[in-house]
Amino acid sequence: MTRVALSGADGQLGQFLRRTLLAQGINLRCAGLRPLQPLRPDEDVSHGDLRDGENVDRLLQGVDVLIHMAGTSVERPLPDIIENNLIGLHAVYEGARRHKVKRVVFASSNHSIGMHETTERLALDCDFRPDGFYGLSKMWGEGLARLYWDKHGIESICVRIGSALERPTEPRHLSTWFGLDDLTQFINCCINAPDVGFLTAWGVSNNTRSYWTPTGCARLGYRPVQNSEAFAAEVLRQPNPLDAIGQRYQGGSFASFDYTPHDQRPRED
């Protein structure tokens, strides 16, 4: 049986995946930054800062697939992002190298491309246009994953997660929603797919209004079935919580944060 590790099991998505994968009978080891309360008596849990190689070793010993959900998941000052999303990720890949982990599922983000405008429809070969330091770290993480495949043979699936929620709640989500049923299917495909090498994929449902096409998941066997359009009428009756900048760019509120208006920028000659 494939042995799977889940980092970031105390985060929002990590908590969901922990419950779901355990319920499916997957041979799972979970880790959080702080001690986890076992969900069942025989659950294999660990904890600790993944910048520390000893904590990484406890997590990855005997593991075939790592689902890496740990790290800072919101915009923060650059030093914080560097520590958790760059140094921490490097430590994880070095651990995967030491323990000969076959595959890493890396939680990348739509914020690596968030400064593309909402009128664009993006393929996977689109330019990186991060909407902040968090998105910049995911751009770097995809590059690190590529490096460890090319130089060390560690497979990676970099999933640019959209809005992973039970249901869409605002207009932007009609384009970015990653339904939890589809997320579950996607992760199972990542665990069970045959050799994939290096792969980038959009983490998104089959939304009529999606910014991103195609999903790039044919090699995984992922076939999304949820569509945010089922919630569109209800969502569009509510006020849009985003300002004009957030509505203009795919990154939403991340694009608005610390944005310099055009009339305050250096003048063009």
N, C-alpha and C positions, 0 to 999 in steps of 0.2 A: 504494500500500500504506500502511495506517495505520502511523504512526511512534509507537512506544510507549517511554516511559521508565519505569524501575523504580528508585525510591530505596530505601535500606535493603537493597541487594542483598547485603550482608555479614551480615545477620541470619538467624535460623533460617528464617523463611518466605521471606525474600528470596533466600536461597541456593537453596531448592527452586524458587521461581518462575523464577529466572534460568536454571537448568538446563533446566527444563521448557519455558519459552517459547522459548528458543534452539533446543531440539530440534524444536519445532513450526515453526521457520522464521519466527517473528515478527520484524519489523524493530525491534530492541530496543537501547536504550542503558541501561546499568546504572551505578549509582553507589553507592558506599559511603563511609563516613566516612574510611576509609584506602584506599590504592591497592589495586585489585583485580587479581589475576593473570588475564589473559585466558584464557577457556576454549577459545578458538579464535583463530587468527591475526588474523582480521578483526573480532573483537568490539569494539564501541564501548563503551568504559568511561570513567568519570570518577570523581572522588572529591572529598571536602571537606565541611566543615561547612556545612549548608544554612541556617544563620543568616546566612551571607555571600552577598549577592546575586550576586556573580560566580560562585560555585559553582552557584547555582541557574540562572543564565543558561546555563552550560555544559551543564547537564543538560537544560534545557527548550527550547533553540533548535531550531526545526523540528519540535517534538513535537505530536502530536494528542491522545494519552492518557497521563496520568501515573498509574502505580500507586504510591501513596505508602505505603511500608512503613517509612520511617525514623522515628526517635524513640525515646524511652525506653519500654520495653515491660514494665517491672515497677514495683512501688511504690518510690518514692524520696522524699526530702524535697522539699517544695514548691518551693524555688528551682530544683532540678534539673529538675523537671517543667515549670516555667514556661519555662526556657530552651529545652529540647529539644522540648516538645510544644505550646507556645503561641507563643513567639517564632519558633521554627523553622517551624511550620506557617504562620504569617502570612507569613513570607518566601517560602515555597513558593507560596502563593496569589497573592501579589503578582507573583512570577515568571510564574505561569500567566497572569496578567492582561497582563503586558508582552508575552509571546510568543504570546498568543491561543491558548493551549491549550484545546481543546474540552472536555475531560472530565478530572476527577480522581477516581480510585478511592481513597477515604480509608479507611485501616485504623482504623476505630473498634473498639469492644470491648464484650463482654458486661459488662465491669466498670463501664460507665456506668450499668448497671441492677442491679448486683450485690447491693444490699441488699434486693431483693425476696426473699421466702421461697421455698423450693423447692417449696412446695405450690401456688404460683401458676402460671398459664399466661398468658403475656404476649403481647399484640398489639404492633404497632409504635408505637401511640399511648400506650403505658404511660408512667407518670411516670419521669423520670430519678431513679435512686437510686444514685449512685456509691458504691463500696465503698472509696474511698481517693482520694488525689490523682491517681493515674494514671487512674482511672475518671472523675474530675472533668475531667481534661484532654480526654478523649474526648467528654464531654458538650459542652464548650466547642468542640471541633473540629467537631462536627456543626453547631453554631450558626454557626461561621465559614463552613463549606461552604454553608449556607443563604444567608448574607449575600452570598457571592460569586456565587451563582446569581441572586438577586433583584436585585442592584445591578450586576453585571458580566456576567451571561450565561454564566458558567463552570459547566458541568454538574458535578454531583458524585453519586457513588454512595458512601454511607457504609455500610460493611459492619461490623456488630457481630459481630466474629469470636468464635466460641466457643472450643473446644479443637481447634486445627488440628494434628492428629497423624496418624501413619501408622495407629495403632490406639488405641482407648481402653485405659487402664491402671488406672483407678480408678472407683468408682461414679459420681462426679459426671459423668465423661465420657460415661456412658450417656445423659445429657440434653444435653450441650454439644458433643459430638463434631462436628468439621468434617473429614470424611475428605479426604485429599489428592487423590483423584480428583474429588470434588465441588468442592474448592477450585479445581482446574485448570479444570473446566467453568465455574465461577462467573466466574473471571477472564476467560476467553475470551468469555463472554457480556458482561461489562463492556466489553471492547474492541470487540466487534462489534455490540452492540445499536444500533438507530436512536435517534433523539433520546429522552433519558430525563429531561431537566430535572434536578430534584433528587429523589433517591430514597434512602431508608434501607432496609436489608435485614438480616435475620438471616443471619449466616455460619454455617450449621449444615447438617448432613446430615439425611436423612429418618428421624430417630430416633424410635422408638416412644415413648420416655420424654422427648421434648423439652420444655423449659420454654417454648419460643417457637413461636407459631403465629399466623397463617400466616407463611411466610418473607418475603413481600412482594416476591417476585422475578418475578412473572408478566410484568412489562414487560421484563425482561431475557431471558426465555426459559429461565431456569435451572430445571432439574428434577432435584433431588438424587436419587441412586440408592443411596447407601450408608446403612446403618442399623447403629447401634451394638449393636442387639439380637443381632446375630450373634456378639458377643463377651461377652454378658451373663453367661452361665454361668461362663466363665473368670474374668471380672473380679470377680464377686460371691463367688468362693471366697477372694479375697484380703482381708486386713484393710483397712478404710477408713483412709487416712492423715490424714483431716481430723478436727479436734476438733469438739466439739458445735456451736460457732458456725459453723464452716465447713460443717458438714452442714445447718445450718438455712437458710443464705442461698445464693443462686444464685452469688455471687462466690467461694464456697469459701474458700481460704486467704487471699485478699485481704480478705474480710470479717472474718476472725479477727484480722488484723494491727492492732495499736493499738486494740483494741476495749475500751471501758469497760464492765465488767459492771454489770448493773442495780443491784446493791446498793452500788455506788460512785458512782452518778450523783446529781445534785441531787435532793432529795426533793420529791415533789409535795405541795402544800398540800391 
